[in-house]
Amino acid sequence: MDRLPSSRARDRLGDALFSRVAGPSGPENRARIHDTPGPRWFAPEEPIRRVHADASMFVGGLSALLLQSLHPRAMAAVEAHSGYRGDPWGRLQRTSTFLAFTTYGTAEDAQRAVDAVRAVHARVRGRTPDGEPYRADDPHLLEWVHIAEVDSFLRAHQRYGAQRLTPEECDAYVAATARVGRALGVAGPPRTAAELAQRIDAFRPELRGTDEARAAARFLLLSPPLPWPARPPYAMLAAAAVALLPPWARGPLKLPLLPRTERWCAAPAGAAVTAALRWAMHRPAASGGG
């Protein structure tokens, strides 16, 4: 029997999303991740696997980039070396592939993904526009990138995830991400949600909105490399990502703090676009998707 038009539409949209996020090697990587036997870093029931499989990651990932940009040395490294303007989809695909291998792949493949990232970090050196030296393998900078990402993913899941985590599961998620952080070179990453919040607060004196950070925010929020039909849903996702930021992070990036607008517009828009993405990404077990 032919599939329903709605099912075919969902498959087309899901395939388009997967192609964008996973890149040309996506099908090959997905097969390797899910079909290769062997021990994994994380068991199937661990919260990290639930969080990283949820469509809320789209909101959390964009919010994480905005938050990470507030550290001048981290932003200078991104501006000079990441190629996020010339190849933003490539950067997204590399990040999503890393998350997929470390979260779901075999322990051997997870370590291989970490080793590849550390090799890249070892080559990244430079100075900020103010002349301050940076290196991408600096444990302090690695910690900021790590905690900003974990905080954003967890915030997004708790607001837009299909099934929110309990407080105990939040701590388990942070503890699981600490394993990846340590492998990447973070010294003593946080292991509970409370410790994560404390670490974010401890970094605040170092954070500021540089010209590069504000330019990155404008690019990510206002001029993404997307076809026009995709712009409206992306605008909804972007509004949700901004609303997800801590209030103190808005001013440095010159992003408005509008509680009523966010409550009545951004939050529903984020819920709607996340639900639509989740619907598109869903694959019945018989279809072999993962």
C-alpha atoms as an extended CHARMM CRD file, in Angstrom:
* protein
*
       290  EXT
         1         1  MET       CA              0.0000000000        0.0000000000        0.0000000000  PROA      1               0.0000000000
         2         2  ASP       CA              1.2690000000        3.4770000000       -0.8590000000  PROA      2               0.0000000000
         3         3  ARG       CA              2.2530000000        5.6490000000        2.0380000000  PROA      3               0.0000000000
         4         4  LEU       CA              0.0380000000        8.5610000000        3.0210000000  PROA      4               0.0000000000
         5         5  PRO       CA              0.9430000000       11.9690000000        1.5590000000  PROA      5               0.0000000000
         6         6  SER       CA              1.6670000000       13.2570000000        5.0700000000  PROA      6               0.0000000000
         7         7  SER       CA              4.1480000000       10.4260000000        5.6240000000  PROA      7               0.0000000000
         8         8  ARG       CA              5.8750000000       11.1290000000        2.3250000000  PROA      8               0.0000000000
         9         9  ALA       CA              6.0450000000       14.8360000000        3.1580000000  PROA      9               0.0000000000
        10        10  ARG       CA              7.5300000000       14.0430000000        6.5450000000  PROA      10              0.0000000000
        11        11  ASP       CA             10.1270000000       11.7730000000        4.9680000000  PROA      11              0.0000000000
        12        12  ARG       CA             11.1290000000       14.4470000000        2.4380000000  PROA      12              0.0000000000
        13        13  LEU       CA             11.4580000000       17.0970000000        5.1250000000  PROA      13              0.0000000000
        14        14  GLY       CA             13.2970000000       14.7410000000        7.4390000000  PROA      14              0.0000000000
        15        15  ASP       CA             15.7130000000       13.7350000000        4.6980000000  PROA      15              0.0000000000
        16        16  ALA       CA             16.3770000000       17.3820000000        3.8420000000  PROA      16              0.0000000000
        17        17  LEU       CA             17.0700000000       18.2100000000        7.4910000000  PROA      17              0.0000000000
        18        18  PHE       CA             19.3160000000       15.1960000000        7.9110000000  PROA      18              0.0000000000
        19        19  SER       CA             21.2540000000       16.1100000000        4.7770000000  PROA      19              0.0000000000
        20        20  ARG       CA             21.8010000000       19.6530000000        6.0080000000  PROA      20              0.0000000000
        21        21  VAL       CA             22.7940000000       18.6870000000        9.5340000000  PROA      21              0.0000000000
        22        22  ALA       CA             24.7680000000       15.4920000000        8.8690000000  PROA      22              0.0000000000
        23        23  GLY       CA             26.3030000000       16.3280000000        5.4900000000  PROA      23              0.0000000000
        24        24  PRO       CA             27.1440000000       14.0380000000        2.5660000000  PROA      24              0.0000000000
        25        25  SER       CA             28.6720000000       11.4140000000        4.8600000000  PROA      25              0.0000000000
        26        26  GLY       CA             25.5670000000       11.3490000000        7.0510000000  PROA      26              0.0000000000
        27        27  PRO       CA             24.1070000000        8.0040000000        5.9030000000  PROA      27              0.0000000000
        28        28  GLU       CA             27.4950000000        6.2940000000        6.1520000000  PROA      28              0.0000000000
        29        29  ASN       CA             28.1480000000        7.7550000000        9.6050000000  PROA      29              0.0000000000
        30        30  ARG       CA             24.6680000000        6.8760000000       10.8300000000  PROA      30              0.0000000000
        31        31  ALA       CA             25.1190000000        3.2690000000        9.7740000000  PROA      31              0.0000000000
        32        32  ARG       CA             28.5070000000        3.0800000000       11.4580000000  PROA      32              0.0000000000
        33        33  ILE       CA             27.2530000000        4.6920000000       14.6660000000  PROA      33              0.0000000000
        34        34  HSD       CA             24.1980000000        2.5000000000       15.1060000000  PROA      34              0.0000000000
        35        35  ASP       CA             25.2340000000       -0.7680000000       13.4590000000  PROA      35              0.0000000000
        36        36  THR       CA             28.8110000000       -1.2330000000       14.6870000000  PROA      36              0.0000000000
        37        37  PRO       CA             28.9430000000       -3.6140000000       17.6610000000  PROA      37              0.0000000000
        38        38  GLY       CA             31.0240000000       -2.7790000000       20.6990000000  PROA      38              0.0000000000
        39        39  PRO       CA             30.9350000000       -0.9530000000       24.0240000000  PROA      39              0.0000000000
        40        40  ARG       CA             29.6820000000        2.6540000000       24.1170000000  PROA      40              0.0000000000
        41        41  TRP       CA             30.5740000000        5.5060000000       26.4400000000  PROA      41              0.0000000000
        42        42  PHE       CA             26.9110000000        5.8330000000       27.3980000000  PROA      42              0.0000000000
        43        43  ALA       CA             24.2540000000        3.1920000000       27.9880000000  PROA      43              0.0000000000
        44        44  PRO       CA             20.9120000000        3.4230000000       26.1230000000  PROA      44              0.0000000000
        45        45  GLU       CA             19.0170000000        4.5380000000       29.2340000000  PROA      45              0.0000000000
        46        46  GLU       CA             21.3310000000        7.4510000000       30.0900000000  PROA      46              0.0000000000
        47        47  PRO       CA             19.8100000000       10.9580000000       29.8230000000  PROA      47              0.0000000000
        48        48  ILE       CA             22.5400000000       12.2090000000       27.4870000000  PROA      48              0.0000000000
        49        49  ARG       CA             21.2160000000        9.9520000000       24.7430000000  PROA      49              0.0000000000
        50        50  ARG       CA             17.6970000000       11.3070000000       25.1840000000  PROA      50              0.0000000000
        51        51  VAL       CA             18.7930000000       14.9500000000       25.2460000000  PROA      51              0.0000000000
        52        52  HSD       CA             21.0530000000       14.7380000000       22.2000000000  PROA      52              0.0000000000
        53        53  ALA       CA             18.3910000000       12.9390000000       20.1460000000  PROA      53              0.0000000000
        54        54  ASP       CA             15.7120000000       15.5660000000       20.7780000000  PROA      54              0.0000000000
        55        55  ALA       CA             14.7560000000       18.3440000000       18.3550000000  PROA      55              0.0000000000
        56        56  SER       CA             15.3220000000       20.8730000000       21.1370000000  PROA      56              0.0000000000
        57        57  MET       CA             19.0190000000       20.5720000000       20.2540000000  PROA      57              0.0000000000
        58        58  PHE       CA             18.3870000000       22.9100000000       17.3030000000  PROA      58              0.0000000000
        59        59  VAL       CA             17.4020000000       25.6770000000       19.7150000000  PROA      59              0.0000000000
        60        60  GLY       CA             20.0840000000       24.7730000000       22.2320000000  PROA      60              0.0000000000
        61        61  GLY       CA             22.8380000000       24.6580000000       19.6310000000  PROA      61              0.0000000000
        62        62  LEU       CA             22.1060000000       28.1390000000       18.3120000000  PROA      62              0.0000000000
        63        63  SER       CA             21.7890000000       29.5410000000       21.8200000000  PROA      63              0.0000000000
        64        64  ALA       CA             25.1190000000       27.9140000000       22.7440000000  PROA      64              0.0000000000
        65        65  LEU       CA             26.8980000000       29.6600000000       19.8640000000  PROA      65              0.0000000000
        66        66  LEU       CA             25.5740000000       33.0280000000       21.0490000000  PROA      66              0.0000000000
        67        67  LEU       CA             26.5910000000       32.3710000000       24.6430000000  PROA      67              0.0000000000
        68        68  GLN       CA             30.0350000000       31.0300000000       23.7250000000  PROA      68              0.0000000000
        69        69  SER       CA             30.7510000000       34.1600000000       21.6670000000  PROA      69              0.0000000000
        70        70  LEU       CA             30.8270000000       36.2810000000       24.8320000000  PROA      70              0.0000000000
        71        71  HSD       CA             34.3150000000       35.1050000000       25.7330000000  PROA      71              0.0000000000
        72        72  PRO       CA             36.6590000000       37.3790000000       23.7260000000  PROA      72              0.0000000000
        73        73  ARG       CA             39.4200000000       34.8130000000       23.2990000000  PROA      73              0.0000000000
        74        74  ALA       CA             37.0230000000       32.0310000000       22.3270000000  PROA      74              0.0000000000
        75        75  MET       CA             35.2820000000       34.3520000000       19.8540000000  PROA      75              0.0000000000
        76        76  ALA       CA             38.5760000000       35.4830000000       18.3580000000  PROA      76              0.0000000000
        77        77  ALA       CA             39.5200000000       31.8550000000       17.7200000000  PROA      77              0.0000000000
        78        78  VAL       CA             36.1460000000       31.1800000000       16.0720000000  PROA      78              0.0000000000
        79        79  GLU       CA             36.3690000000       34.3270000000       13.9400000000  PROA      79              0.0000000000
        80        80  ALA       CA             39.8730000000       33.5420000000       12.6980000000  PROA      80              0.0000000000
        81        81  HSD       CA             39.8030000000       29.7780000000       12.3310000000  PROA      81              0.0000000000
        82        82  SER       CA             36.3240000000       28.2140000000       12.2380000000  PROA      82              0.0000000000
        83        83  GLY       CA             35.0980000000       29.4230000000        8.8490000000  PROA      83              0.0000000000
        84        84  TYR       CA             31.5920000000       29.8120000000       10.2140000000  PROA      84              0.0000000000
        85        85  ARG       CA             30.7600000000       32.5390000000        7.6860000000  PROA      85              0.0000000000
        86        86  GLY       CA             32.1670000000       30.8720000000        4.5930000000  PROA      86              0.0000000000
        87        87  ASP       CA             31.0570000000       27.3540000000        5.4960000000  PROA      87              0.0000000000
        88        88  PRO       CA             28.4380000000       27.4770000000        8.2730000000  PROA      88              0.0000000000
        89        89  TRP       CA             26.8280000000       24.2280000000        7.1880000000  PROA      89              0.0000000000
        90        90  GLY       CA             30.1660000000       22.4600000000        7.2450000000  PROA      90              0.0000000000
        91        91  ARG       CA             30.7600000000       23.6400000000       10.7960000000  PROA      91              0.0000000000
        92        92  LEU       CA             27.3020000000       22.4530000000       11.8350000000  PROA      92              0.0000000000
        93        93  GLN       CA             27.8820000000       19.0920000000       10.1880000000  PROA      93              0.0000000000
        94        94  ARG       CA             31.2240000000       18.5990000000       11.9330000000  PROA      94              0.0000000000
        95        95  THR       CA             29.6820000000       19.4700000000       15.3010000000  PROA      95              0.0000000000
        96        96  SER       CA             26.6550000000       17.2140000000       14.8460000000  PROA      96              0.0000000000
        97        97  THR       CA             28.8590000000       14.3450000000       13.6980000000  PROA      97              0.0000000000
        98        98  PHE       CA             31.0740000000       14.7450000000       16.7630000000  PROA      98              0.0000000000
        99        99  LEU       CA             28.0470000000       14.7190000000       19.0700000000  PROA      99              0.0000000000
       100       100  ALA       CA             26.6310000000       11.6640000000       17.3320000000  PROA      100             0.0000000000
       101       101  PHE       CA             29.8270000000        9.6230000000       17.5630000000  PROA      101             0.0000000000
       102       102  THR       CA             30.5850000000       10.5340000000       21.1800000000  PROA      102             0.0000000000
       103       103  THR       CA             26.9960000000       10.0340000000       22.3500000000  PROA      103             0.0000000000
       104       104  TYR       CA             25.9680000000        6.9230000000       20.4100000000  PROA      104             0.0000000000
       105       105  GLY       CA             29.0090000000        5.4560000000       18.6860000000  PROA      105             0.0000000000
       106       106  THR       CA             31.3860000000        2.7940000000       19.9100000000  PROA      106             0.0000000000
       107       107  ALA       CA             33.9550000000        3.7940000000       22.5020000000  PROA      107             0.0000000000
       108       108  GLU       CA             36.6520000000        3.4030000000       19.8490000000  PROA      108             0.0000000000
       109       109  ASP       CA             34.8970000000        5.7150000000       17.4120000000  PROA      109             0.0000000000
       110       110  ALA       CA             34.0850000000        8.2080000000       20.1860000000  PROA      110             0.0000000000
       111       111  GLN       CA             37.7450000000        8.4190000000       21.1220000000  PROA      111             0.0000000000
       112       112  ARG       CA             38.7110000000        8.7730000000       17.4770000000  PROA      112             0.0000000000
       113       113  ALA       CA             36.3130000000       11.7320000000       17.1540000000  PROA      113             0.0000000000
       114       114  VAL       CA             37.8280000000       13.3440000000       20.2470000000  PROA      114             0.0000000000
       115       115  ASP       CA             41.3670000000       12.8120000000       18.9770000000  PROA      115             0.0000000000
       116       116  ALA       CA             40.4890000000       14.5020000000       15.6800000000  PROA      116             0.0000000000
       117       117  VAL       CA             39.1070000000       17.5720000000       17.4710000000  PROA      117             0.0000000000
       118       118  ARG       CA             42.1370000000       17.7800000000       19.7750000000  PROA      118             0.0000000000
       119       119  ALA       CA             44.4480000000       17.6300000000       16.7770000000  PROA      119             0.0000000000
       120       120  VAL       CA             42.6430000000       20.6300000000       15.2580000000  PROA      120             0.0000000000
       121       121  HSD       CA             42.7280000000       22.5360000000       18.5620000000  PROA      121             0.0000000000
       122       122  ALA       CA             46.4650000000       21.9700000000       18.8750000000  PROA      122             0.0000000000
       123       123  ARG       CA             47.0380000000       23.9630000000       15.6780000000  PROA      123             0.0000000000
       124       124  VAL       CA             44.8110000000       26.9380000000       16.5120000000  PROA      124             0.0000000000
       125       125  ARG       CA             46.8030000000       29.8870000000       17.8710000000  PROA      125             0.0000000000
       126       126  GLY       CA             46.4560000000       33.6250000000       17.5590000000  PROA      126             0.0000000000
       127       127  ARG       CA             45.7230000000       36.9430000000       19.2060000000  PROA      127             0.0000000000
       128       128  THR       CA             42.5220000000       38.8140000000       19.8340000000  PROA      128             0.0000000000
       129       129  PRO       CA             42.0470000000       42.2600000000       18.1970000000  PROA      129             0.0000000000
       130       130  ASP       CA             43.2580000000       43.6660000000       21.5370000000  PROA      130             0.0000000000
       131       131  GLY       CA             46.4850000000       41.6780000000       21.2900000000  PROA      131             0.0000000000
       132       132  GLU       CA             45.6520000000       39.0270000000       23.8890000000  PROA      132             0.0000000000
       133       133  PRO       CA             47.0750000000       35.6110000000       22.9460000000  PROA      133             0.0000000000
       134       134  TYR       CA             44.8370000000       32.5580000000       22.7370000000  PROA      134             0.0000000000
       135       135  ARG       CA             45.1390000000       28.8900000000       21.9080000000  PROA      135             0.0000000000
       136       136  ALA       CA             42.2320000000       26.5680000000       21.3050000000  PROA      136             0.0000000000
       137       137  ASP       CA             43.6270000000       23.8300000000       23.5340000000  PROA      137             0.0000000000
       138       138  ASP       CA             43.7700000000       26.1320000000       26.5720000000  PROA      138             0.0000000000
       139       139  PRO       CA             41.9030000000       24.1650000000       29.2920000000  PROA      139             0.0000000000
       140       140  HSD       CA             40.2940000000       27.3700000000       30.5610000000  PROA      140             0.0000000000
       141       141  LEU       CA             38.8260000000       28.2600000000       27.1710000000  PROA      141             0.0000000000
       142       142  LEU       CA             37.8100000000       24.6410000000       26.6240000000  PROA      142             0.0000000000
       143       143  GLU       CA             35.9330000000       24.7800000000       29.9070000000  PROA      143             0.0000000000
       144       144  TRP       CA             33.9600000000       27.8510000000       28.8290000000  PROA      144             0.0000000000
       145       145  VAL       CA             33.0100000000       26.3380000000       25.4840000000  PROA      145             0.0000000000
       146       146  HSD       CA             32.0190000000       23.1060000000       27.2370000000  PROA      146             0.0000000000
       147       147  ILE       CA             29.8900000000       24.5950000000       30.0130000000  PROA      147             0.0000000000
       148       148  ALA       CA             28.1790000000       27.1000000000       27.6950000000  PROA      148             0.0000000000
       149       149  GLU       CA             27.2130000000       24.2510000000       25.3940000000  PROA      149             0.0000000000
       150       150  VAL       CA             26.0450000000       21.9160000000       28.1510000000  PROA      150             0.0000000000
       151       151  ASP       CA             24.0650000000       24.6810000000       29.8430000000  PROA      151             0.0000000000
       152       152  SER       CA             22.3740000000       25.6380000000       26.5670000000  PROA      152             0.0000000000
       153       153  PHE       CA             21.5170000000       22.0530000000       25.6160000000  PROA      153             0.0000000000
       154       154  LEU       CA             20.0650000000       21.4050000000       29.0610000000  PROA      154             0.0000000000
       155       155  ARG       CA             18.0820000000       24.6660000000       29.1080000000  PROA      155             0.0000000000
       156       156  ALA       CA             16.6610000000       23.8940000000       25.6710000000  PROA      156             0.0000000000
       157       157  HSD       CA             15.6680000000       20.3740000000       26.6190000000  PROA      157             0.0000000000
       158       158  GLN       CA             13.9810000000       21.4700000000       29.8260000000  PROA      158             0.0000000000
       159       159  ARG       CA             11.9940000000       24.0920000000       27.9430000000  PROA      159             0.0000000000
       160       160  TYR       CA             11.2860000000       22.3980000000       24.6000000000  PROA      160             0.0000000000
       161       161  GLY       CA             12.2020000000       18.7230000000       24.9860000000  PROA      161             0.0000000000
       162       162  ALA       CA              9.6290000000       16.0160000000       24.4470000000  PROA      162             0.0000000000
       163       163  GLN       CA             10.2060000000       14.6690000000       27.9580000000  PROA      163             0.0000000000
       164       164  ARG       CA             11.8370000000       16.8810000000       30.5630000000  PROA      164             0.0000000000
       165       165  LEU       CA             14.5220000000       15.4950000000       32.8370000000  PROA      165             0.0000000000
       166       166  THR       CA             14.0630000000       15.1100000000       36.5680000000  PROA      166             0.0000000000
       167       167  PRO       CA             16.5750000000       16.9400000000       38.8080000000  PROA      167             0.0000000000
       168       168  GLU       CA             18.4440000000       13.6670000000       39.2230000000  PROA      168             0.0000000000
       169       169  GLU       CA             18.5070000000       13.1540000000       35.4630000000  PROA      169             0.0000000000
       170       170  CYS       CA             19.7940000000       16.7030000000       34.9630000000  PROA      170             0.0000000000
       171       171  ASP       CA             22.7240000000       15.8740000000       37.2210000000  PROA      171             0.0000000000
       172       172  ALA       CA             23.2630000000       12.6170000000       35.3350000000  PROA      172             0.0000000000
       173       173  TYR       CA             23.2940000000       14.5250000000       32.0340000000  PROA      173             0.0000000000
       174       174  VAL       CA             25.8950000000       17.0010000000       33.2810000000  PROA      174             0.0000000000
       175       175  ALA       CA             28.0040000000       14.1500000000       34.6750000000  PROA      175             0.0000000000
       176       176  ALA       CA             27.8620000000       12.3120000000       31.3410000000  PROA      176             0.0000000000
       177       177  THR       CA             28.9410000000       15.3880000000       29.3900000000  PROA      177             0.0000000000
       178       178  ALA       CA             31.8490000000       15.7190000000       31.8110000000  PROA      178             0.0000000000
       179       179  ARG       CA             33.2740000000       12.5120000000       30.3610000000  PROA      179             0.0000000000
       180       180  VAL       CA             33.4040000000       14.0930000000       26.9100000000  PROA      180             0.0000000000
       181       181  GLY       CA             34.7420000000       17.3560000000       28.3440000000  PROA      181             0.0000000000
       182       182  ARG       CA             37.5880000000       15.6260000000       30.1190000000  PROA      182             0.0000000000
       183       183  ALA       CA             38.4650000000       13.6990000000       26.9550000000  PROA      183             0.0000000000
       184       184  LEU       CA             38.6840000000       17.0190000000       25.0750000000  PROA      184             0.0000000000
       185       185  GLY       CA             41.0070000000       18.5350000000       27.6690000000  PROA      185             0.0000000000
       186       186  VAL       CA             38.6860000000       20.2770000000       30.1330000000  PROA      186             0.0000000000
       187       187  ALA       CA             40.1890000000       20.0990000000       33.6040000000  PROA      187             0.0000000000
       188       188  GLY       CA             37.5630000000       19.0340000000       36.1400000000  PROA      188             0.0000000000
       189       189  PRO       CA             34.3160000000       19.7600000000       34.2490000000  PROA      189             0.0000000000
       190       190  PRO       CA             31.1460000000       20.1550000000       36.3780000000  PROA      190             0.0000000000
       191       191  ARG       CA             29.2370000000       17.0220000000       37.2940000000  PROA      191             0.0000000000
       192       192  THR       CA             25.9400000000       18.4170000000       38.6080000000  PROA      192             0.0000000000
       193       193  ALA       CA             23.4840000000       21.0490000000       37.3960000000  PROA      193             0.0000000000
       194       194  ALA       CA             24.2170000000       23.1980000000       40.4380000000  PROA      194             0.0000000000
       195       195  GLU       CA             27.9540000000       23.0580000000       39.7840000000  PROA      195             0.0000000000
       196       196  LEU       CA             27.3280000000       23.8940000000       36.1330000000  PROA      196             0.0000000000
       197       197  ALA       CA             25.4450000000       27.0510000000       37.1390000000  PROA      197             0.0000000000
       198       198  GLN       CA             28.2600000000       28.0090000000       39.5130000000  PROA      198             0.0000000000
       199       199  ARG       CA             30.8700000000       27.6150000000       36.7800000000  PROA      199             0.0000000000
       200       200  ILE       CA             28.8550000000       29.7840000000       34.3740000000  PROA      200             0.0000000000
       201       201  ASP       CA             28.6230000000       32.5140000000       37.0340000000  PROA      201             0.0000000000
       202       202  ALA       CA             32.3600000000       32.2760000000       37.7470000000  PROA      202             0.0000000000
       203       203  PHE       CA             33.1350000000       33.0860000000       34.1010000000  PROA      203             0.0000000000
       204       204  ARG       CA             30.9500000000       36.1870000000       33.9450000000  PROA      204             0.0000000000
       205       205  PRO       CA             33.7320000000       38.7030000000       34.8110000000  PROA      205             0.0000000000
       206       206  GLU       CA             35.6400000000       37.5060000000       31.7170000000  PROA      206             0.0000000000
       207       207  LEU       CA             32.7120000000       37.8740000000       29.3110000000  PROA      207             0.0000000000
       208       208  ARG       CA             31.8760000000       40.8420000000       27.1320000000  PROA      208             0.0000000000
       209       209  GLY       CA             30.2910000000       41.6590000000       23.8280000000  PROA      209             0.0000000000
       210       210  THR       CA             33.0260000000       42.3210000000       21.2970000000  PROA      210             0.0000000000
       211       211  ASP       CA             32.4800000000       43.6220000000       17.7880000000  PROA      211             0.0000000000
       212       212  GLU       CA             33.1720000000       40.1040000000       16.5440000000  PROA      212             0.0000000000
       213       213  ALA       CA             30.5950000000       38.5770000000       18.8880000000  PROA      213             0.0000000000
       214       214  ARG       CA             27.8940000000       41.0510000000       17.8570000000  PROA      214             0.0000000000
       215       215  ALA       CA             28.7070000000       40.5080000000       14.1740000000  PROA      215             0.0000000000
       216       216  ALA       CA             28.4100000000       36.7510000000       14.6970000000  PROA      216             0.0000000000
       217       217  ALA       CA             25.0340000000       37.2310000000       16.3960000000  PROA      217             0.0000000000
       218       218  ARG       CA             23.7660000000       39.3200000000       13.4760000000  PROA      218             0.0000000000
       219       219  PHE       CA             24.9390000000       36.6860000000       11.0100000000  PROA      219             0.0000000000
       220       220  LEU       CA             23.4140000000       33.7910000000       12.9340000000  PROA      220             0.0000000000
       221       221  LEU       CA             20.1150000000       35.4940000000       13.6920000000  PROA      221             0.0000000000
       222       222  LEU       CA             19.4570000000       37.7760000000       10.7350000000  PROA      222             0.0000000000
       223       223  SER       CA             21.3140000000       36.5260000000        7.6770000000  PROA      223             0.0000000000
       224       224  PRO       CA             21.6630000000       32.7320000000        7.7750000000  PROA      224             0.0000000000
       225       225  PRO       CA             22.4830000000       31.0080000000        4.4620000000  PROA      225             0.0000000000
       226       226  LEU       CA             18.9980000000       29.6190000000        3.9500000000  PROA      226             0.0000000000
       227       227  PRO       CA             16.5030000000       29.5990000000        1.0730000000  PROA      227             0.0000000000
       228       228  TRP       CA             13.6030000000       31.9930000000        1.5490000000  PROA      228             0.0000000000
       229       229  PRO       CA             10.9940000000       29.2960000000        2.3670000000  PROA      229             0.0000000000
       230       230  ALA       CA             13.1270000000       28.2240000000        5.3250000000  PROA      230             0.0000000000
       231       231  ARG       CA             13.5620000000       31.7380000000        6.7230000000  PROA      231             0.0000000000
       232       232  PRO       CA             10.2460000000       31.9980000000        8.6780000000  PROA      232             0.0000000000
       233       233  PRO       CA             10.7180000000       28.7620000000       10.6690000000  PROA      233             0.0000000000
       234       234  TYR       CA             14.3630000000       29.6770000000       11.2370000000  PROA      234             0.0000000000
       235       235  ALA       CA             13.2580000000       33.0640000000       12.5790000000  PROA      235             0.0000000000
       236       236  MET       CA             11.0750000000       31.2200000000       15.0820000000  PROA      236             0.0000000000
       237       237  LEU       CA             14.0020000000       29.0280000000       16.0720000000  PROA      237             0.0000000000
       238       238  ALA       CA             16.2760000000       32.0760000000       16.4070000000  PROA      238             0.0000000000
       239       239  ALA       CA             13.7630000000       33.8850000000       18.6180000000  PROA      239             0.0000000000
       240       240  ALA       CA             13.5890000000       30.8120000000       20.8550000000  PROA      240             0.0000000000
       241       241  ALA       CA             17.3920000000       30.6210000000       21.0220000000  PROA      241             0.0000000000
       242       242  VAL       CA             17.6650000000       34.2530000000       22.1030000000  PROA      242             0.0000000000
       243       243  ALA       CA             14.8960000000       33.7980000000       24.6880000000  PROA      243             0.0000000000
       244       244  LEU       CA             16.8280000000       30.8320000000       26.0670000000  PROA      244             0.0000000000
       245       245  LEU       CA             19.8940000000       32.9580000000       26.8910000000  PROA      245             0.0000000000
       246       246  PRO       CA             20.4440000000       34.0840000000       30.4780000000  PROA      246             0.0000000000
       247       247  PRO       CA             19.1260000000       37.6760000000       30.8100000000  PROA      247             0.0000000000
       248       248  TRP       CA             22.6170000000       39.0110000000       31.5640000000  PROA      248             0.0000000000
       249       249  ALA       CA             23.8930000000       37.6970000000       28.2060000000  PROA      249             0.0000000000
       250       250  ARG       CA             21.5450000000       39.8450000000       26.1130000000  PROA      250             0.0000000000
       251       251  GLY       CA             22.9980000000       43.3250000000       26.6750000000  PROA      251             0.0000000000
       252       252  PRO       CA             26.5790000000       42.5410000000       25.5860000000  PROA      252             0.0000000000
       253       253  LEU       CA             25.2320000000       41.1660000000       22.2960000000  PROA      253             0.0000000000
       254       254  LYS       CA             22.7340000000       44.0380000000       21.9360000000  PROA      254             0.0000000000
       255       255  LEU       CA             19.8410000000       41.6180000000       21.9840000000  PROA      255             0.0000000000
       256       256  PRO       CA             16.6490000000       42.9850000000       23.5600000000  PROA      256             0.0000000000
       257       257  LEU       CA             15.1600000000       41.6220000000       26.7580000000  PROA      257             0.0000000000
       258       258  LEU       CA             11.3830000000       41.6010000000       26.2180000000  PROA      258             0.0000000000
       259       259  PRO       CA              9.8160000000       39.2900000000       28.8230000000  PROA      259             0.0000000000
       260       260  ARG       CA              6.2040000000       39.6740000000       27.6770000000  PROA      260             0.0000000000
       261       261  THR       CA              7.0410000000       39.2720000000       24.0050000000  PROA      261             0.0000000000
       262       262  GLU       CA              9.1490000000       36.2240000000       24.7730000000  PROA      262             0.0000000000
       263       263  ARG       CA              6.4730000000       34.7020000000       26.9670000000  PROA      263             0.0000000000
       264       264  TRP       CA              3.6800000000       35.1750000000       24.4640000000  PROA      264             0.0000000000
       265       265  CYS       CA              5.5890000000       34.9270000000       21.1610000000  PROA      265             0.0000000000
       266       266  ALA       CA              9.0860000000       33.4460000000       21.3850000000  PROA      266             0.0000000000
       267       267  ALA       CA              8.2120000000       30.5740000000       23.7130000000  PROA      267             0.0000000000
       268       268  PRO       CA              5.1970000000       29.3680000000       21.6800000000  PROA      268             0.0000000000
       269       269  ALA       CA              7.1830000000       29.8160000000       18.4680000000  PROA      269             0.0000000000
       270       270  GLY       CA             10.0210000000       27.7460000000       19.9080000000  PROA      270             0.0000000000
       271       271  ALA       CA              7.6110000000       25.0310000000       20.9850000000  PROA      271             0.0000000000
       272       272  ALA       CA              5.9650000000       24.9970000000       17.5590000000  PROA      272             0.0000000000
       273       273  VAL       CA              9.1460000000       24.8370000000       15.5000000000  PROA      273             0.0000000000
       274       274  THR       CA             10.6590000000       22.2100000000       17.8050000000  PROA      274             0.0000000000
       275       275  ALA       CA              7.5210000000       20.0840000000       17.5020000000  PROA      275             0.0000000000
       276       276  ALA       CA              7.6550000000       20.4200000000       13.7110000000  PROA      276             0.0000000000
       277       277  LEU       CA             11.3170000000       19.4030000000       13.6390000000  PROA      277             0.0000000000
       278       278  ARG       CA             10.6060000000       16.4540000000       15.9170000000  PROA      278             0.0000000000
       279       279  TRP       CA              7.7870000000       15.3450000000       13.6190000000  PROA      279             0.0000000000
       280       280  ALA       CA             10.0510000000       15.5790000000       10.5740000000  PROA      280             0.0000000000
       281       281  MET       CA             12.9320000000       13.7500000000       12.2170000000  PROA      281             0.0000000000
       282       282  HSD       CA             10.7910000000       10.8530000000       13.4560000000  PROA      282             0.0000000000
       283       283  ARG       CA             11.3580000000        7.5190000000       11.7860000000  PROA      283             0.0000000000
       284       284  PRO       CA              9.3300000000        4.4060000000       12.5650000000  PROA      284             0.0000000000
       285       285  ALA       CA             11.5060000000        1.5400000000       13.7810000000  PROA      285             0.0000000000
       286       286  ALA       CA             10.8130000000       -0.4760000000       10.6230000000  PROA      286             0.0000000000
       287       287  SER       CA             12.2770000000        2.2070000000        8.3780000000  PROA      287             0.0000000000
       288       288  GLY       CA             15.7980000000        1.7440000000        9.7050000000  PROA      288             0.0000000000
       289       289  GLY       CA             16.2870000000        5.4010000000       10.6400000000  PROA      289             0.0000000000
       290       290  GLY       CA             18.3880000000        6.4680000000       13.5980000000  PROA      290             0.0000000000
